[in-house]
Amino acid sequence: MSRCRTPVQAKTFSKNVSPVGWYYASYLLRFVELEDSEQWERNDPERRFETWENTVIVKADSLDAAYDKVAQIGQLEAEPYRNGLSPPKLVQWEYMGVTNLVPIYEELADGAEIAWASHPHRKLKTLRQWVKPKASFLED
């Protein structure tokens, strides 16, 4: 059975509490070469870095506890290691912080809505460009 929810319906829930105890969250990591760059270079606000934004779900009693869990997960990704280059270099995915944290309002099940976004009015031709065919999601 297909259900269509609107943001009006979603607003009846608290933005801070998941009634089912699950939270949808993202955190940001940046890639740093530890041996080939000076500390000031790694902290230059104008420097560009390769980044990953990872999205996870966490079980928690509150938004505060969920935030702490996500931060802990992200920090576990931040261990320095030697890459596979020759010669190997010491590198690290540095944990930057939490970028998104939203309560999940439905029990996790096939088809459960875990996130939604509202967008301003767009032209139909723009909306059609957002939609992708199945093949575009498959990796080569």
N, CA, C and O atoms as a GROMACS GRO file, in nm:
protein
  560
    1MET      N    1   0.084  -0.118   0.000
    1MET     CA    2   0.000   0.000   0.000
    1MET      C    3   0.089   0.124   0.000
    1MET      O    4   0.181   0.134   0.081
    2SER      N    5   0.063   0.214  -0.086
    2SER     CA    6   0.142   0.336  -0.098
    2SER      C    7   0.083   0.446  -0.012
    2SER      O    8  -0.038   0.467  -0.010
    3ARG      N    9   0.168   0.514   0.060
    3ARG     CA   10   0.124   0.626   0.142
    3ARG      C   11   0.200   0.749   0.098
    3ARG      O   12   0.318   0.741   0.063
    4CYS      N   13   0.135   0.860   0.099
    4CYS     CA   14   0.201   0.985   0.064
    4CYS      C   15   0.186   1.079   0.182
    4CYS      O   16   0.074   1.114   0.220
    5ARG      N   17   0.296   1.119   0.240
    5ARG     CA   18   0.293   1.212   0.352
    5ARG      C   19   0.332   1.350   0.303
    5ARG      O   20   0.406   1.365   0.205
    6THR      N   21   0.284   1.446   0.370
    6THR     CA   22   0.323   1.584   0.337
    6THR      C   23   0.398   1.641   0.456
    6THR      O   24   0.387   1.590   0.567
    7PRO      N   25   0.476   1.746   0.433
    7PRO     CA   26   0.545   1.809   0.545
    7PRO      C   27   0.450   1.855   0.655
    7PRO      O   28   0.490   1.861   0.771
    8VAL      N   29   0.325   1.886   0.622
    8VAL     CA   30   0.229   1.926   0.724
    8VAL      C   31   0.206   1.812   0.821
    8VAL      O   32   0.201   1.833   0.942
    9GLN      N   33   0.193   1.690   0.769
    9GLN     CA   34   0.175   1.575   0.857
    9GLN      C   35   0.301   1.550   0.940
    9GLN      O   36   0.292   1.518   1.059
   10ALA      N   37   0.417   1.564   0.880
   10ALA     CA   38   0.542   1.538   0.950
   10ALA      C   39   0.563   1.637   1.064
   10ALA      O   40   0.628   1.603   1.163
   11LYS      N   41   0.510   1.759   1.053
   11LYS     CA   42   0.530   1.861   1.155
   11LYS      C   43   0.452   1.832   1.283
   11LYS      O   44   0.472   1.901   1.383
   12THR      N   45   0.366   1.733   1.284
   12THR     CA   46   0.295   1.699   1.406
   12THR      C   47   0.385   1.627   1.505
   12THR      O   48   0.348   1.611   1.621
   13PHE      N   49   0.504   1.582   1.461
   13PHE     CA   50   0.600   1.515   1.548
   13PHE      C   51   0.699   1.615   1.605
   13PHE      O   52   0.722   1.721   1.546
   14SER      N   53   0.757   1.581   1.718
   14SER     CA   54   0.863   1.663   1.775
   14SER      C   55   0.986   1.655   1.688
   14SER      O   56   1.021   1.548   1.638
   15LYS      N   57   1.052   1.767   1.669
   15LYS     CA   58   1.176   1.768   1.591
   15LYS      C   59   1.294   1.717   1.674
   15LYS      O   60   1.404   1.702   1.621
   16ASN      N   61   1.272   1.690   1.801
   16ASN     CA   62   1.381   1.651   1.889
   16ASN      C   63   1.374   1.508   1.942
   16ASN      O   64   1.472   1.457   1.995
   17VAL      N   65   1.259   1.443   1.927
   17VAL     CA   66   1.242   1.311   1.987
   17VAL      C   67   1.190   1.211   1.885
   17VAL      O   68   1.094   1.238   1.813
   18SER      N   69   1.255   1.097   1.879
   18SER     CA   70   1.205   0.988   1.794
   18SER      C   71   1.113   0.901   1.878
   18SER      O   72   1.156   0.849   1.982
   19PRO      N   73   0.989   0.882   1.837
   19PRO     CA   74   0.899   0.796   1.914
   19PRO      C   75   0.939   0.648   1.906
   19PRO      O   76   0.891   0.567   1.985
   20VAL      N   77   1.026   0.614   1.812
   20VAL     CA   78   1.071   0.475   1.797
   20VAL      C   79   1.216   0.456   1.840
   20VAL      O   80   1.268   0.345   1.834
   21GLY      N   81   1.282   0.564   1.884
   21GLY     CA   82   1.417   0.553   1.937
   21GLY      C   83   1.530   0.547   1.835
   21GLY      O   84   1.643   0.515   1.870
   22TRP      N   85   1.499   0.578   1.709
   22TRP     CA   86   1.602   0.576   1.605
   22TRP      C   87   1.624   0.716   1.549
   22TRP      O   88   1.530   0.795   1.539
   23TYR      N   89   1.749   0.744   1.512
   23TYR     CA   90   1.786   0.874   1.456
   23TYR      C   91   1.869   0.853   1.329
   23TYR      O   92   1.952   0.763   1.321
   24TYR      N   93   1.844   0.937   1.231
   24TYR     CA   94   1.914   0.940   1.103
   24TYR      C   95   2.016   1.052   1.114
   24TYR      O   96   1.982   1.165   1.147
   25ALA      N   97   2.144   1.020   1.085
   25ALA     CA   98   2.247   1.120   1.106
   25ALA      C   99   2.358   1.109   1.002
   25ALA      O  100   2.378   1.003   0.942
   26SER      N  101   2.429   1.219   0.981
   26SER     CA  102   2.545   1.221   0.893
   26SER      C  103   2.660   1.290   0.965
   26SER      O  104   2.640   1.378   1.048
   27TYR      N  105   2.780   1.247   0.930
   27TYR     CA  106   2.899   1.311   0.984
   27TYR      C  107   3.001   1.328   0.872
   27TYR      O  108   2.999   1.256   0.773
   28LEU      N  109   3.091   1.425   0.890
   28LEU     CA  110   3.186   1.462   0.786
   28LEU      C  111   3.329   1.423   0.825
   28LEU      O  112   3.372   1.445   0.938
   29LEU      N  113   3.401   1.365   0.728
   29LEU     CA  114   3.542   1.331   0.742
   29LEU      C  115   3.619   1.400   0.631
   29LEU      O  116   3.569   1.413   0.520
   30ARG      N  117   3.742   1.444   0.661
   30ARG     CA  118   3.827   1.498   0.556
   30ARG      C  119   3.956   1.416   0.552
   30ARG      O  120   4.004   1.368   0.654
   31PHE      N  121   4.011   1.401   0.431
   31PHE     CA  122   4.132   1.323   0.412
   31PHE      C  123   4.254   1.412   0.429
   31PHE      O  124   4.265   1.517   0.367
   32VAL      N  125   4.347   1.368   0.514
   32VAL     CA  126   4.467   1.445   0.544
   32VAL      C  127   4.590   1.357   0.529
   32VAL      O  128   4.595   1.246   0.581
   33GLU      N  129   4.690   1.408   0.456
   33GLU     CA  130   4.821   1.343   0.449
   33GLU      C  131   4.903   1.398   0.564
   33GLU      O  132   4.937   1.516   0.566
   34LEU      N  133   4.936   1.314   0.660
   34LEU     CA  134   5.002   1.360   0.782
   34LEU      C  135   5.151   1.386   0.763
   34LEU      O  136   5.207   1.474   0.828
   35GLU      N  137   5.216   1.311   0.674
   35GLU     CA  138   5.361   1.324   0.659
   35GLU      C  139   5.400   1.434   0.561
   35GLU      O  140   5.507   1.494   0.575
   36ASP      N  141   5.318   1.462   0.463
   36ASP     CA  142   5.355   1.556   0.358
   36ASP      C  143   5.302   1.697   0.377
   36ASP      O  144   5.322   1.782   0.290
   37SER      N  145   5.237   1.723   0.486
   37SER     CA  146   5.185   1.858   0.506
   37SER      C  147   5.215   1.904   0.648
   37SER      O  148   5.217   1.825   0.743
   38GLU      N  149   5.237   2.031   0.659
   38GLU     CA  150   5.260   2.092   0.790
   38GLU      C  151   5.126   2.116   0.858
   38GLU      O  152   5.022   2.123   0.792
   39GLN      N  153   5.128   2.128   0.989
   39GLN     CA  154   5.005   2.152   1.065
   39GLN      C  155   4.931   2.275   1.014
   39GLN      O  156   4.809   2.272   1.001
   40TRP      N  157   5.004   2.384   0.983
   40TRP     CA  158   4.937   2.506   0.936
   40TRP      C  159   4.869   2.483   0.803
   40TRP      O  160   4.764   2.542   0.777
   41GLU      N  161   4.926   2.396   0.716
   41GLU     CA  162   4.862   2.367   0.587
   41GLU      C  163   4.732   2.292   0.608
   41GLU      O  164   4.632   2.317   0.539
   42ARG      N  165   4.733   2.198   0.702
   42ARG     CA  166   4.613   2.118   0.729
   42ARG      C  167   4.501   2.203   0.789
   42ARG      O  168   4.384   2.165   0.781
   43ASN      N  169   4.536   2.317   0.849
   43ASN     CA  170   4.437   2.404   0.913
   43ASN      C  171   4.409   2.532   0.834
   43ASN      O  172   4.341   2.622   0.883
   44ASP      N  173   4.462   2.540   0.712
   44ASP     CA  174   4.438   2.656   0.627
   44ASP      C  175   4.292   2.653   0.580
   44ASP      O  176   4.252   2.561   0.509
   45PRO      N  177   4.211   2.753   0.620
   45PRO     CA  178   4.069   2.750   0.584
   45PRO      C  179   4.043   2.759   0.434
   45PRO      O  180   3.932   2.729   0.389
   46GLU      N  181   4.142   2.800   0.355
   46GLU     CA  182   4.125   2.811   0.210
   46GLU      C  183   4.168   2.684   0.136
   46GLU      O  184   4.143   2.672   0.016
   47ARG      N  185   4.231   2.591   0.204
   47ARG     CA  186   4.278   2.468   0.141
   47ARG      C  187   4.161   2.374   0.114
   47ARG      O  188   4.067   2.366   0.192
   48ARG      N  189   4.170   2.302   0.002
   48ARG     CA  190   4.065   2.206  -0.035
   48ARG      C  191   4.104   2.066   0.011
   48ARG      O  192   4.222   2.028   0.006
   49PHE      N  193   4.004   1.990   0.056
   49PHE     CA  194   4.028   1.854   0.104
   49PHE      C  195   3.924   1.760   0.044
   49PHE      O  196   3.809   1.797   0.023
   50GLU      N  197   3.967   1.638   0.017
   50GLU     CA  198   3.872   1.534  -0.019
   50GLU      C  199   3.790   1.504   0.106
   50GLU      O  200   3.846   1.494   0.216
   51THR      N  201   3.660   1.490   0.091
   51THR     CA  202   3.574   1.465   0.207
   51THR      C  203   3.477   1.351   0.180
   51THR      O  204   3.444   1.321   0.065
   52TRP      N  205   3.434   1.290   0.287
   52TRP     CA  206   3.327   1.190   0.284
   52TRP      C  207   3.223   1.234   0.385
   52TRP      O  208   3.256   1.272   0.497
   53GLU      N  209   3.097   1.228   0.345
   53GLU     CA  210   2.989   1.249   0.440
   53GLU      C  211   2.918   1.115   0.453
   53GLU      O  212   2.853   1.069   0.359
   54ASN      N  213   2.932   1.053   0.569
   54ASN     CA  214   2.872   0.922   0.593
   54ASN      C  215   2.739   0.939   0.664
   54ASN      O  216   2.725   1.023   0.754
   55THR      N  217   2.640   0.859   0.624
   55THR     CA  218   2.508   0.863   0.685
   55THR      C  219   2.482   0.732   0.757
   55THR      O  220   2.503   0.624   0.701
   56VAL      N  221   2.435   0.742   0.880
   56VAL     CA  222   2.412   0.625   0.964
   56VAL      C  223   2.277   0.638   1.034
   56VAL      O  224   2.217   0.746   1.035
   57ILE      N  225   2.232   0.529   1.092
   57ILE     CA  226   2.119   0.536   1.185
   57ILE      C  227   2.171   0.487   1.320
   57ILE      O  228   2.253   0.396   1.327
   58VAL      N  229   2.120   0.550   1.425
   58VAL     CA  230   2.160   0.510   1.560
   58VAL      C  231   2.037   0.497   1.648
   58VAL      O  232   1.939   0.569   1.631
   59LYS      N  233   2.044   0.404   1.742
   59LYS     CA  234   1.939   0.384   1.841
   59LYS      C  235   1.978   0.463   1.965
   59LYS      O  236   2.088   0.446   2.017
   60ALA      N  237   1.889   0.550   2.013
   60ALA     CA  238   1.919   0.632   2.129
   60ALA      C  239   1.790   0.676   2.198
   60ALA      O  240   1.683   0.678   2.137
   61ASP      N  241   1.802   0.711   2.325
   61ASP     CA  242   1.687   0.756   2.403
   61ASP      C  243   1.653   0.902   2.381
   61ASP      O  244   1.542   0.946   2.412
   62SER      N  245   1.750   0.979   2.326
   62SER     CA  246   1.727   1.122   2.308
   62SER      C  247   1.814   1.173   2.193
   62SER      O  248   1.907   1.105   2.150
   63LEU      N  249   1.783   1.292   2.145
   63LEU     CA  250   1.864   1.356   2.042
   63LEU      C  251   2.006   1.378   2.093
   63LEU      O  252   2.102   1.360   2.018
   64ASP      N  253   2.019   1.418   2.218
   64ASP     CA  254   2.150   1.440   2.278
   64ASP      C  255   2.234   1.312   2.277
   64ASP      O  256   2.351   1.315   2.240
   65ALA      N  257   2.174   1.201   2.318
   65ALA     CA  258   2.245   1.073   2.319
   65ALA      C  259   2.276   1.027   2.177
   65ALA      O  260   2.382   0.968   2.153
   66ALA      N  261   2.186   1.054   2.084
   66ALA     CA  262   2.211   1.017   1.943
   66ALA      C  263   2.330   1.095   1.889
   66ALA      O  264   2.414   1.038   1.819
   67TYR      N  265   2.337   1.224   1.920
   67TYR     CA  266   2.449   1.306   1.875
   67TYR      C  267   2.582   1.247   1.925
   67TYR      O  268   2.677   1.233   1.849
   68ASP      N  269   2.585   1.213   2.052
   68ASP     CA  270   2.707   1.157   2.110
   68ASP      C  271   2.746   1.026   2.043
   68ASP      O  272   2.864   1.001   2.020
   69LYS      N  273   2.648   0.942   2.011
   69LYS     CA  274   2.677   0.816   1.943
   69LYS      C  275   2.734   0.839   1.803
   69LYS      O  276   2.830   0.772   1.763
   70VAL      N  277   2.676   0.932   1.730
   70VAL     CA  278   2.723   0.963   1.595
   70VAL      C  279   2.865   1.017   1.601
   70VAL      O  280   2.950   0.978   1.521
   71ALA      N  281   2.892   1.105   1.696
   71ALA     CA  282   3.027   1.159   1.711
   71ALA      C  283   3.126   1.047   1.742
   71ALA      O  284   3.237   1.047   1.688
   72GLN      N  285   3.088   0.954   1.826
   72GLN     CA  286   3.175   0.842   1.860
   72GLN      C  287   3.202   0.755   1.736
   72GLN      O  288   3.315   0.712   1.714
   73ILE      N  289   3.099   0.729   1.657
   73ILE     CA  290   3.115   0.651   1.534
   73ILE      C  291   3.212   0.722   1.440
   73ILE      O  292   3.302   0.659   1.384
   74GLY      N  293   3.194   0.851   1.422
   74GLY     CA  294   3.282   0.927   1.334
   74GLY      C  295   3.426   0.928   1.382
   74GLY      O  296   3.518   0.917   1.301
   75GLN      N  297   3.445   0.942   1.511
   75GLN     CA  298   3.580   0.945   1.567
   75GLN      C  299   3.651   0.811   1.550
   75GLN      O  300   3.774   0.807   1.541
   76LEU      N  301   3.576   0.702   1.545
   76LEU     CA  302   3.637   0.570   1.523
   76LEU      C  303   3.696   0.558   1.383
   76LEU      O  304   3.784   0.475   1.359
   77GLU      N  305   3.647   0.640   1.290
   77GLU     CA  306   3.698   0.639   1.152
   77GLU      C  307   3.828   0.716   1.139
   77GLU      O  308   3.891   0.715   1.033
   78ALA      N  309   3.870   0.784   1.246
   78ALA     CA  310   3.979   0.881   1.236
   78ALA      C  311   4.115   0.826   1.282
   78ALA      O  312   4.199   0.904   1.329
   79GLU      N  313   4.138   0.700   1.270
   79GLU     CA  314   4.268   0.644   1.307
   79GLU      C  315   4.367   0.660   1.192
   79GLU      O  316   4.335   0.625   1.078
   80PRO      N  317   4.487   0.713   1.218
   80PRO     CA  318   4.589   0.723   1.113
   80PRO      C  319   4.630   0.583   1.064
   80PRO      O  320   4.627   0.487   1.140
   81TYR      N  321   4.666   0.574   0.937
   81TYR     CA  322   4.711   0.447   0.879
   81TYR      C  323   4.806   0.475   0.763
   81TYR      O  324   4.813   0.588   0.714
   82ARG      N  325   4.878   0.373   0.722
   82ARG     CA  326   4.967   0.385   0.607
   82ARG      C  327   4.888   0.344   0.483
   82ARG      O  328   4.827   0.238   0.479
   83ASN      N  329   4.891   0.432   0.380
   83ASN     CA  330   4.818   0.402   0.257
   83ASN      C  331   4.893   0.299   0.173
   83ASN      O  332   5.002   0.256   0.212
   84GLY      N  333   4.838   0.260   0.061
   84GLY     CA  334   4.896   0.156  -0.022
   84GLY      C  335   4.996   0.206  -0.125
   84GLY      O  336   5.036   0.128  -0.212
   85LEU      N  337   5.036   0.330  -0.119
   85LEU     CA  338   5.132   0.384  -0.215
   85LEU      C  339   5.272   0.331  -0.187
   85LEU      O  340   5.300   0.275  -0.081
   86SER      N  341   5.358   0.350  -0.283
   86SER     CA  342   5.497   0.310  -0.264
   86SER      C  343   5.584   0.436  -0.276
   86SER      O  344   5.590   0.494  -0.384
   87PRO      N  345   5.649   0.479  -0.172
   87PRO     CA  346   5.646   0.425  -0.035
   87PRO      C  347   5.516   0.466   0.035
   87PRO      O  348   5.456   0.568   0.003
   88PRO      N  349   5.473   0.384   0.131
   88PRO     CA  350   5.349   0.416   0.204
   88PRO      C  351   5.362   0.548   0.281
   88PRO      O  352   5.468   0.582   0.333
   89LYS      N  353   5.252   0.622   0.285
   89LYS     CA  354   5.248   0.750   0.357
   89LYS      C  355   5.146   0.740   0.470
   89LYS      O  356   5.045   0.670   0.459
   90LEU      N  357   5.176   0.810   0.579
   90LEU     CA  358   5.083   0.815   0.691
   90LEU      C  359   4.970   0.912   0.657
   90LEU      O  360   4.995   1.030   0.630
   91VAL      N  361   4.847   0.862   0.658
   91VAL     CA  362   4.730   0.942   0.622
   91VAL      C  363   4.621   0.921   0.727
   91VAL      O  364   4.632   0.836   0.815
   92GLN      N  365   4.516   1.000   0.715
   92GLN     CA  366   4.407   0.989   0.812
   92GLN      C  367   4.279   1.050   0.756
   92GLN      O  368   4.284   1.152   0.687
   93TRP      N  369   4.166   0.987   0.785
   93TRP     CA  370   4.036   1.050   0.765
   93TRP      C  371   4.006   1.119   0.896
   93TRP      O  372   3.980   1.054   0.997
   94GLU      N  373   4.011   1.252   0.896
   94GLU     CA  374   3.991   1.328   1.018
   94GLU      C  375   3.843   1.358   1.038
   94GLU      O  376   3.776   1.408   0.948
   95TYR      N  377   3.794   1.326   1.156
   95TYR     CA  378   3.654   1.353   1.190
   95TYR      C  379   3.634   1.503   1.205
   95TYR      O  380   3.705   1.569   1.282
   96MET      N  381   3.537   1.558   1.131
   96MET     CA  382   3.507   1.701   1.136
   96MET      C  383   3.388   1.732   1.228
   96MET      O  384   3.389   1.832   1.299
   97GLY      N  385   3.287   1.645   1.225
   97GLY     CA  386   3.171   1.668   1.311
   97GLY      C  387   3.042   1.619   1.247
   97GLY      O  388   3.042   1.570   1.134
   98VAL      N  389   2.934   1.633   1.321
   98VAL     CA  390   2.801   1.590   1.278
   98VAL      C  391   2.744   1.698   1.185
   98VAL      O  392   2.751   1.817   1.215
   99THR      N  393   2.688   1.655   1.071
   99THR     CA  394   2.630   1.749   0.975
   99THR      C  395   2.478   1.744   0.970
   99THR      O  396   2.414   1.837   0.922
  100ASN      N  397   2.419   1.635   1.019
  100ASN     CA  398   2.274   1.620   1.012
  100ASN      C  399   2.231   1.522   1.122
  100ASN      O  400   2.297   1.421   1.145
  101LEU      N  401   2.121   1.553   1.188
  101LEU     CA  402   2.067   1.463   1.292
  101LEU      C  403   1.916   1.483   1.299
  101LEU      O  404   1.868   1.590   1.336
  102VAL      N  405   1.842   1.379   1.262
  102VAL     CA  406   1.697   1.388   1.253
  102VAL      C  407   1.633   1.265   1.317
  102VAL      O  408   1.677   1.153   1.293
  103PRO      N  409   1.530   1.285   1.400
  103PRO     CA  410   1.459   1.170   1.454
  103PRO      C  411   1.389   1.091   1.342
  103PRO      O  412   1.340   1.150   1.245
  104ILE      N  413   1.385   0.960   1.356
  104ILE     CA  414   1.304   0.876   1.268
  104ILE      C  415   1.171   0.854   1.339
  104ILE      O  416   1.168   0.823   1.458
  105TYR      N  417   1.061   0.870   1.265
  105TYR     CA  418   0.929   0.869   1.328
  105TYR      C  419   0.853   0.738   1.312
  105TYR      O  420   0.748   0.721   1.374
  106GLU      N  421   0.903   0.646   1.231
  106GLU     CA  422   0.834   0.519   1.210
  106GLU      C  423   0.925   0.404   1.246
  106GLU      O  424   1.047   0.416   1.237
  107GLU      N  425   0.866   0.293   1.286
  107GLU     CA  426   0.945   0.172   1.308
  107GLU      C  427   1.018   0.137   1.180
  107GLU      O  428   0.964   0.154   1.071
  108LEU      N  429   1.141   0.089   1.192
  108LEU     CA  430   1.217   0.050   1.074
  108LEU      C  431   1.154  -0.074   1.012
  108LEU      O  432   1.137  -0.177   1.076
  109ALA      N  433   1.121  -0.060   0.887
  109ALA     CA  434   1.060  -0.169   0.811
  109ALA      C  435   1.072  -0.134   0.663
  109ALA      O  436   1.105  -0.021   0.628
  110ASP      N  437   1.048  -0.229   0.580
  110ASP     CA  438   1.055  -0.206   0.436
  110ASP      C  439   0.961  -0.092   0.398
  110ASP      O  440   0.840  -0.101   0.421
  111GLY      N  441   1.015   0.014   0.342
  111GLY     CA  442   0.936   0.128   0.300
  111GLY      C  443   0.912   0.233   0.406
  111GLY      O  444   0.843   0.331   0.379
  112ALA      N  445   0.969   0.217   0.526
  112ALA     CA  446   0.951   0.318   0.630
  112ALA      C  447   1.019   0.448   0.588
  112ALA      O  448   1.129   0.447   0.532
  113GLU      N  449   0.955   0.558   0.614
  113GLU     CA  450   1.012   0.688   0.582
  113GLU      C  451   1.110   0.726   0.693
  113GLU      O  452   1.073   0.734   0.810
  114ILE      N  453   1.237   0.748   0.656
  114ILE     CA  454   1.336   0.784   0.756
  114ILE      C  455   1.382   0.929   0.743
  114ILE      O  456   1.445   0.982   0.835
  115ALA      N  457   1.353   0.993   0.632
  115ALA     CA  458   1.390   1.133   0.615
  115ALA      C  459   1.306   1.193   0.503
  115ALA      O  460   1.258   1.123   0.414
  116TRP      N  461   1.290   1.324   0.509
  116TRP     CA  462   1.224   1.394   0.401
  116TRP      C  463   1.281   1.534   0.395
  116TRP      O  464   1.342   1.582   0.492
  117ALA      N  465   1.264   1.600   0.284
  117ALA     CA  466   1.314   1.736   0.266
  117ALA      C  467   1.210   1.817   0.190
  117ALA      O  468   1.145   1.766   0.099
  118SER      N  469   1.195   1.940   0.228
  118SER     CA  470   1.106   2.033   0.160
  118SER      C  471   1.193   2.121   0.070
  118SER      O  472   1.299   2.167   0.113
  119HIS      N  473   1.148   2.145  -0.052
  119HIS     CA  474   1.224   2.227  -0.146
  119HIS      C  475   1.136   2.341  -0.195
  119HIS      O  476   1.014   2.325  -0.206
  120PRO      N  477   1.195   2.456  -0.223
  120PRO     CA  478   1.116   2.567  -0.279
  120PRO      C  479   1.063   2.531  -0.418
  120PRO      O  480   1.108   2.433  -0.479
  121HIS      N  481   0.970   2.609  -0.466
  121HIS     CA  482   0.912   2.584  -0.598
  121HIS      C  483   1.022   2.577  -0.704
  121HIS      O  484   1.112   2.662  -0.708
  122ARG      N  485   1.013   2.476  -0.790
  122ARG     CA  486   1.109   2.457  -0.899
  122ARG      C  487   1.031   2.433  -1.028
  122ARG      O  488   0.916   2.389  -1.025
  123LYS      N  489   1.095   2.462  -1.139
  123LYS     CA  490   1.035   2.433  -1.269
  123LYS      C  491   1.028   2.282  -1.290
  123LYS      O  492   1.113   2.207  -1.241
  124LEU      N  493   0.926   2.238  -1.362
  124LEU     CA  494   0.908   2.097  -1.390
  124LEU      C  495   1.032   2.038  -1.459
  124LEU      O  496   1.072   1.926  -1.427
  125LYS      N  497   1.092   2.112  -1.551
  125LYS     CA  498   1.210   2.060  -1.621
  125LYS      C  499   1.326   2.038  -1.523
  125LYS      O  500   1.406   1.946  -1.543
  126THR      N  501   1.335   2.119  -1.419
  126THR     CA  502   1.438   2.100  -1.316
  126THR      C  503   1.409   1.977  -1.233
  126THR      O  504   1.498   1.898  -1.204
  127LEU      N  505   1.283   1.961  -1.194
  127LEU     CA  506   1.245   1.843  -1.115
  127LEU      C  507   1.273   1.714  -1.191
  127LEU      O  508   1.317   1.615  -1.132
  128ARG      N  509   1.247   1.714  -1.321
  128ARG     CA  510   1.272   1.594  -1.402
  128ARG      C  511   1.421   1.561  -1.407
  128ARG      O  512   1.458   1.444  -1.420
  129GLN      N  513   1.508   1.661  -1.396
  129GLN     CA  514   1.652   1.637  -1.396
  129GLN      C  515   1.700   1.572  -1.266
  129GLN      O  516   1.803   1.505  -1.264
  130TRP      N  517   1.626   1.591  -1.158
  130TRP     CA  518   1.663   1.531  -1.029
  130TRP      C  519   1.643   1.381  -1.029
  130TRP      O  520   1.715   1.308  -0.962
  131VAL      N  521   1.545   1.335  -1.105
  131VAL     CA  522   1.508   1.193  -1.105
  131VAL      C  523   1.607   1.116  -1.193
  131VAL      O  524   1.637   1.158  -1.304
  132LYS      N  525   1.656   1.002  -1.141
  132LYS     CA  526   1.759   0.925  -1.212
  132LYS      C  527   1.708   0.785  -1.244
  132LYS      O  528   1.630   0.728  -1.168
  133PRO      N  529   1.750   0.730  -1.357
  133PRO     CA  530   1.712   0.592  -1.390
  133PRO      C  531   1.790   0.493  -1.301
  133PRO      O  532   1.896   0.527  -1.248
  134LYS      N  533   1.738   0.375  -1.286
  134LYS     CA  534   1.799   0.272  -1.201
  134LYS      C  535   1.947   0.249  -1.236
  134LYS      O  536   2.030   0.234  -1.146
  135ALA      N  537   1.979   0.245  -1.363
  135ALA     CA  538   2.116   0.217  -1.406
  135ALA      C  539   2.217   0.320  -1.353
  135ALA      O  540   2.334   0.287  -1.336
  136SER      N  541   2.173   0.441  -1.327
  136SER     CA  542   2.266   0.545  -1.280
  136SER      C  543   2.313   0.517  -1.136
  136SER      O  544   2.413   0.573  -1.092
  137PHE      N  545   2.243   0.431  -1.064
  137PHE     CA  546   2.282   0.398  -0.926
  137PHE      C  547   2.377   0.279  -0.920
  137PHE      O  548   2.441   0.255  -0.818
  138LEU      N  549   2.387   0.204  -1.030
  138LEU     CA  550   2.472   0.086  -1.032
  138LEU      C  551   2.616   0.126  -1.059
  138LEU      O  552   2.644   0.209  -1.146
  139GLU      N  553   2.708   0.066  -0.983
  139GLU     CA  554   2.850   0.096  -1.004
  139GLU      C  555   2.905   0.008  -1.114
  139GLU      O  556   2.861  -0.106  -1.133
  140ASP      N  557   3.003   0.063  -1.187
  140ASP     CA  558   3.067  -0.015  -1.293
  140ASP      C  559   3.165  -0.115  -1.237
  140ASP      O  560   3.228  -0.189  -1.312
   0.00000   0.00000   0.00000
